[in-house]
Amino acid sequence: MNKSSGRGRRAGAPDTREQILDAARRLFLANGYEGTTMRAVAGAADVDAALISYFFGSKRGLFGATLALTANPLEVARQELPGDLATLPERALTALLQAWDDPRTGEPLVAMLRGVVLDPGMSDLVREAMHGELLAHLAERLGGVEGGRRAALFGAQMGGLIFTRYLLRLEPIASMNSQEIVRMYAPALRAVLFGPHPGRAALPHTGRR
C-alpha cells in the first residue's frame, strides 16, 4: 500500500488557485510589482512555485489575474514589442482596442481603470508594472539616450487614449470605430517614437540668420 508522507508543498487542490491569488494580492500591495517574486508568492501561499506557472504562466499573468482581468493590457501590448518597430503603433493600437472594446474583456479593464483613479496604492502598483513589464523593454528596443523618454511618451499617448475613450467616454472618440482611431492616431505615436528630439521644441523659422 502506498502511503503519502504528507510532506512538501501543497499540490493543486481545488482552492489552490484562489490561495495563490490571495497571497499575490497581499504581496503586490505590500511590496510593489518589482518587489514581489513568484517564489515569494509560492511561499506565502504554501504551494510549489511550479503551480503558479501552471495556473498563470508568468508574473504578468499572475498580476492580471489578481486584478480580475480577462485580458491583461500589459500582456497584450508586450506581445507586440518583438515585431517591427515601424509598425508598432498600428499593431499596439489594434490589439489594445480589441481588448478594451470587447465587453467580455473590456468591463474588467474599465473597473481596473476606475480603481487606479480612486486608489493611490493601486495606481502605484499599476504604474510600476507598466514601467517594468512594458516601457522599460520598449526603451531598450528604441535604444539611445532618448529611448526612455520616447517610451514614456508612447505610454502617455496610449494611456490618454484609453482614459478618454473608455473612462471619460469623450465624444467623438468614444464612438469612433477602432480602424478610424488607428488610422488617425498611429502617426502621432510614430512621431513620438521616431520624430525630432522629444525634449527640444522646434523653433519657428523667422527668416533671419
N, C-alpha and C positions, 0 to 999 in steps of 0.2 A: 504494500500500500504506500502510495506516495504521500508525503506529508509536507506541507508548506512550513518553512521556518518562521514565517511572519516578519522577517527582517527586510530591510531595504525600503526604498521609496514607494509610495502608493502607486498602484497601477491605474489603468484607465477606467476607474469606476464611473457610474453614470453621472455623478455630481462633480467629477474631476474638472471638467471644463469650467464650471462656474467657480470652483475653488481657485483655479488659476486666474480667472478674470478678477475675482475679488482681491487677490493678492497683488495683481498687477495694478489695479486702480489705486490701491493704497501706496504702493511704491512709486508709481508715476507722480502722484500728487505730492508725496513727501520728498522725493529725491530728484524730480525732474526727469525729462526724457533721457538725456545723456547719462545721468547718474543711475539709471535703472538698467540692470543687465538681465538677460534671460536666466542666468544661473541664480541671481538673487530672487527672481520671481519663483523659480522652481523650489528654492529653499523655503521661501515664505509660504508656499502652497503645499509643501511637503510632498512633492512629486518628482519624478525623474525629469531632467531637463529635456530629454528626447520627446516627452509628451507635449511640451509647448510647441516644438517644431511640428509635431504630428497634427495638433489642433489648429495652429495659427500660421505655420510656415516660416515666419520671420518676426523680428521685433516690430517692424512696421505693421504687419498683420495683427499682432497682439494689441498694439496701440489702437488700431482701428476698431478692433473688437471691444475694447474697453469703453469706447465711445459709442458702441452700438451702431456702427456704421456698416451698412450693407456693401457700400463701395468706399474704400479709403482714398481720398483725393491724393494723398502722398504716394500711394501705390500707383494710382492711375497716371499721375504726372511723371513719376520716376521711371515707369516703363518706356516713356518716350525719349528719355535722355540719351540712350545709346545710339539713336538714329542720327541722320544728317542734321547738323545744327541749322543749316539753311532753311529747313522746312519744319523746325521745331515749333514755331509759333502756330502754324496751321494744325499740326498733329496734337500739340498740347491743348489748344482751344477745343478742337473737335472731341477729344477724349473726355475732357472735364465737363464740357457742356452736355455730352451724352449722359454722364453720371448724374449731374445735377438736374437735368430735365426729366429723367425717368422718375416717376412718382415713387417707385419701389425703393430706389436708392437715394432719391433727392430729399425726401422728407426727413430721414435721419440726419442728412447733411445740413439742412436748414436748422434743425434742432441743435446740432453742434455749434453752428454759427451763432445762434442766439446765446448759447452758453458761453461762448468766447467773449461776447459783448458784455454779458452780465457778471461773469465770474472772473476776477483777476487771476486766480490760480489756474483756471482752465486756459485763459489767454496766454499766460506764461508757458504752459505746457505745450500748447499747440505751436506757439512761436518757436520754441526750442526744437520741437520735432520737425517743423518746416525747414528750419535752417540746417539741422544736422542731416536730414534724410533727403533733402531736395536742393536747396540753394547752394550749399557748400559743394555739392557734386557738380552743379551747373557752373559754378565759379571755376572749379578745377578744369572743366572741359573748355571753358572760354579762355582761361589762362591769362597771363599778363597781370600788370598791376591793377588794371581796371576790371578784372574778372569778377571780383566780389561786388563791386558797385553795380555792374551790369546785371548780375544775377539777382541782386536785391531789388533793383528797379523792375526787372521782369516779374518777380514775385509780387511787387506792389501793384503793377498793372493788372495782373491776373486777379489778385485779391480785390482790387477795386471793382472789376467787372462782376465778380461773384457777389460782392456785397450789394451793389446797386441793382443787379438783376433779380436776386433771389431773396434778399432780406428787405431792402427798401422798396422793391418792386417798382422802380422808377421807369416811367414810360418815356419814350417808346422802347427802351432797352428790354423791359420785361416781356414785351410781346413780340419782339423780333425773332425770326427763326434762326436756328443755330448757323446755317450756312451763310446767312447775311452778316451775322456777327463775325464769323471767321473771316469773311471777305473784307470787312471794313476795319477790323481790329488788328489783324495779323501784321499789316505794315507798321503800325505803331510799336508792336512788340519787336519786330525785326529792327526797327530803328534803335530801340533800347539795347538790343544785343550787339549790333554791328555798326551803329551810327557814330557820329562825332563823339569826342571826349565827353562822358556824362557829367563831369564836374566843371565843364568850361562852357559858358554860354557863348553862342556865336554873336559877334559884334556886327551891327548894321553897317553896310557899306556907305561911306559918306562921299566917296569920290576924291577924297584928299589923301595925300601921302603923309 
